[in-house]
């Protein structure tokens, strides 16, 4: 393995380091709070793994670009108010919808092609290596991010429950060291 390949996978090395650090803290420490911290470090490594797997080089977030969103709103407001006069409100709404349906689709398509060209070409007009205009806009996969957002919320809730149990154990036993708690239980 060359050094470029080794350092090219830096995100995986970070994940492995964090994962092993968290695992070591869970196994080696008998302090309950340190165990919870180790589990959180382990969880962070898994979250980073999934997030980096979902990243696409040259990809953008899968959201409507502001240029399209702004043009969409302005075009809808303009066409809704531009209905012919002398018609009933229902006829005005129908005429406005027909204008939006035909004119708006062409405008959005034109903006999408311009945006794809901007994303796939540099300032000189040359195509960016690995990105083609025919493929359209390249998006990063949103699924790992969404799943990890859920995992973060579950992890926070689990950490809160664990810490509340540690507080109760500390009140009952006067310590949060596992060895001391086990010795107290054996005496009883």
Secondary structure by P-SEA (a helix, b strand, c coil): ccaaaaaaaaaaaaaaaaaaaaaaaacccccaaaaaaaaaaaaaaaaaaaaaaacccccccccccaaaaaaaaaaaaaaaacccccccaaaaaaaaaaaaaaaaaaaaaaaaaaaaaaaacccccccccccccccccccccaaaaaaaaaaaaaaaaaaaaaaaaaaaaaaacccccaaaaaaaaaac
